[in-house]
Amino acid sequence: MTGAVDEKRMRLRYAGVCRVCDAELPAKAEAVYERATKSVRCVAHDQPADEPPTPAVEMEDASLDAQPRVAYAAEPAEPEVVDSGVAGASARREFERRKAKREESIRTRHPRLGGLILAVSDDPQSTRAWDTGAIGEEKLGKGLNAQAGDTVRLLHDRRIPRTRANIDHIAVTAHGVVVIDAKRYKGRPSLRVEGGILRPRVEKLMIGSRDCSKLVDGVLKQVSLVRDIVGEDVRVTGALCFLDADWPLLGGDFTTREVRVLWPKKLYKHLQQPGPLDAAAVDALHRRLAAALPPS
C-alpha cells in the first residue's frame, strides 16, 4: 500500500465497490479512497504495506459481471462555497420596508394628495438613518472584498442567533479575526482619558464633542461572541471604521479597550499584516464562522 499521502478516508460521493472484497459501498458510506488507482476499499481492510494495489477497472458492459469488479471512486468532493453575505443587506431591507410603509400610509390617508405630499416631504430621520447605514456598509464591504485572498477572508452582515442584531463585517486574516463595525459619523474621532492615579482610568471615545463610548461597548460584545465560536487560541480583535469622519492628515488612528478606531485605508493595511495562520487555517476559521453566523 502506498503512503498515507496517497490515501484519504472519506464519505463517498457516489456508490462504489471495494477493491479488496468486492463489497458494494453505497453513496455516503465511509471508505478509503486510493488516489493512485482512483479506487476505494472498505475501512475494515488493513492492506499489508508490501502488497501492491490492484489496478482499478471501470465496468463497460454487463457481460463482465463474472470478472472481479472494481468501480472507479469519485474524486473527493470540492469544498462547499461559503456564502460570504452581502454588505449592508439587512439595513437596506429595513430602509426599504420603512419607506414603503410610510408611502402606503400617506396614500391611504390622502388618496388624492398622497403623491404630492410624498414628493415635497422627506422620510423621517429614523428612516434615513437606515439608508445612511446601508450606504456605509456597502461602501466598506466593496473595499474589504478587494483585499480578499488566501489569508484574508470576509463575511458580511452576519446575523447573531436569537437576536435581531447583526455584525457588519468579519475579516479572518493571518493574524486573527477582526470584527468590524462601519460608521458614518461626522466630526473627528479622539480618545479622552480621565483618571488614572487617584481615580480609576476611564477611556472615552469622542466624536467631536460627543461621547460615543457605547460604540466601543457594542464592538466588544461582538468580539466576545466571535471568540466563543473560534476559541481562545485564536486572536479576536475589534475595529470601528469611520468612513466620513474628519481625520487629520497625519496619524489619527488609536486603540481604546483593544478596539482599533480608524478609517478604511488604514483598516485595509491592518488586515494584510502577517501572522501565524496559514491559508488552510484561515479557510477553516472562515467556514466555522460562516456556519455559526448566517447571513442576515
N, C-alpha and C positions, 0 to 999 in steps of 0.2 A: 504494500500500500504506500502511496506517495505520502509526503509530509502533510501536516495539518493545514499548511497554507493552501494545499490543493483540494481541501475538503471543507464543506460547510454544512453544519446541522441547521436545518430549516424546515418550515412548513411548506409543502408542495403547493404550487400554484395550480398545477394540473395533475390528473391521475397518472401514475407510472407503475412500473413493475420492478421489483427488487432484482438487482443484477446477480445476487448470490443464490437466492432460494426461489426465484420466480413468483414470489407472492405479489398479489395485487396491492397497490398502495393508492388509496383514494386521494382526491384533492384535499388539501389542508392537513393531510397526515404528516407527522413528523418523520423525517428521513435524513440520510446523509447524502449530500449532493457531491459527486466527484467531478471536479472541473475538467480533468484530463480526458475523461471518457464521455462527459456530459450524460452520465447515468446516475441512478440512485440506488441505495441499498437500505434495508431495514436497519434501524438503530441498534437492534439486538446483535448484529453481526460484528464481531471484532476480527477483522481480517489480519492474518499474520503479516508482519512487515515485509517478509521476503516474497510474498505471493503477488505476482503482477496482476493488475486489474484486467478483467475480461473486457475486450472491446465492446462498445455499445453498438447495437444494430437497430435499425428502425423498421417496424413492420410495414411492408408494402402490399401484402396480399394475404387473404385469409388462409390460403393453402399452406402457408408457412407456419401454421399453428403448431405443427408437430415439432418444430425446432424450438430450442430454448429461446424464450422471449425476453428481451431487454429493451424497454422503451426509452426513448430519449427523455430526459428530465427537462423540465422548463428551466430556463435561466432564472437565477434569483430575481424576484420582482424588484422593480425600481422603487425607491422610497417614495412615499406619497408626497405630493406637493403641498407645502404648508400655505394655508390661507393667511397672508400677512395682514389682511384687513385694508380698509380704505380710510385714509386720514380725514378726520372731520365728518365722517358719515353720520354719526348719531346726532351731532349738533346741527348738521344741515337738515336732517329729517325733522328735528324739533322746530327749527325755524320755519320750515315749510308748513308744518302742522299748525303752528300758531297763526301764521299768516293766512292760511286758508280758513281757519276757524273765525278769525276777525272779519274776513271778507264775507263769509256766509252770514254772519250775524248782522253786519251792516246792510247787506242786500235784503235780508229778511225783514228787518225793521223799517227800511226805507226802500220799498220796491222801485220807486221812480227816481229817487235821487241817490241811490246807493253807489252807482258808478261814479257820479260827480264827487261824492264825499270821499271815496277811495282815492280818486285822482288828486284831490287837493289836500289830503291828510297823510301823515306818515304813520307807520306802525309804531306802537309804544316802545319805549326804550327797552323794556323787558324782552320784547320780541327781537329787536335789532341786536341785542347782545348775543343772541344765539347765532345770528348771521356773522357778526364780528368774530366770534369764537371759531366758527366753522372755517372762515377765510384764513385765520391764523394757523389752524391745524393743517389745512390743505396746503398752504404755502410751505410750512415747515416740513410736512410729510414729503413733498416733492424734493426738497433739498436733502432730506435724510435718505431717500431712495437712491439719490445719486451717489451716496457714499457706500452703498451696499457692495459686498464682496464675500470672499471666503471667510474672512474673520470679522465681518460686520453684517449682522442680520437684523432686520427691522420687523416690528409688529406695530400696527396702528389701531387706535380706537378699540381697545380691548375692554370687554365688559367684566366687571368684578362680580362674581357669582353671589346671588342672594341679595344684591343691592341694585339701585338704579344708577350707581356711579360707574365711571369708566376711567381708563388710563389712556391719555392722549397717545403716547408713543413709548415703546420699549426698544432699546438697542442692545443686542447681545454682541459683545466685542471681545477682542483678545485679552483685555484686562478686566473683563467682568460685564455685569449687566447694568445698564444705565436707564433709570426710569425718568422720562422726560415729560414735563408739563409745559405746554405752549401758552404764552400770554401776550396780549396786545395792549399793554398799559402804556399810557403816555407819562413822561417825566423821567428823571434819572434815578436808576436803582442805586442804593447805597446801603452800607452796613453801619448801624448805630450800636455801639456797645455801651452799656450802662453798668455801674457797679464794678466789682472785681477785687476789691481789697477788703473793705468793711462790709460790703453788701454782696450778695450773690451776683455773679456775672450774668447779664442778660443781653442777648443779641437780638436786634430788631432789623427786619428787612424794611427799608423805607423806599417808597417810590415818590420822589419829590418830597413833600411834607407829610405824606400818608403812611401810616404804619400798616404794612401788608404782610406781617409775620404769619398770618393764618395761611398764606400760600405755602410757606415752608412746612407748616404742620400738615397740610394736605399731602405734599410730596412724601414726607416721612412715613405717613400711613401707607402709601402705595409701595414704598420701598420695603416696609415690613412685610406686606403681603407677598411681594415677589420673593423676598428672602425665604419665606416659609415654603415656597414652591421649589426653589432651586437648592436650598440647603445652606448651611453656614459656611461650607467650604468655598463657595463662590462669592466673590466680592460684588455687592449690590450697592449702588450709589444713586443719588437723585440729582436732577438738573431742572432748574427753572429757566426757560429760554424766552426772553422778551424780544419780540420782533420789532416793535415800534418805539422802543424806549430811546431816551436821549443819552446815548453812550458817549463818553469822552473820546478824543482822538487817540489817546494813549492809555493803556490799562483799562480799568473799569470793572472787570470781572472779579468776583470774590466767592468765597465759600462761607456759608453760615450753617452751623449744625450739620455738617457733612453734605450739604446740598449746594451744588455749584450754581451760581447765578451768572448768566452770560447771554450772548447773542448768537444767532445761527452759525456764522462762520467760525466763531470760537468753539462752538459745540462740535462742528464737523471735525475740526482738528483734534479735539479731545477724544472723539470716537476712534480715530485712526492710530492712537497710541499703541505701542506694542505691549504684550503681556504674556502670561503663562499659558493661555488657552490656544490650542491649535484649531484648525478648521473643523475637524471632527467633533471636538468638544463644543465649539460654538454652535454647530449644527444640532447637536443633541440637546443643548440648552434651549435653543430656539424652538425645537419641536415640543419640548416639555412645557414651555410657557404657552405656546400656541394651543396646546390641548387643555391646559388648565384655565386659560383666559380666552374664551371665544370672542370673535368679532362682535362689536355692538350692533 
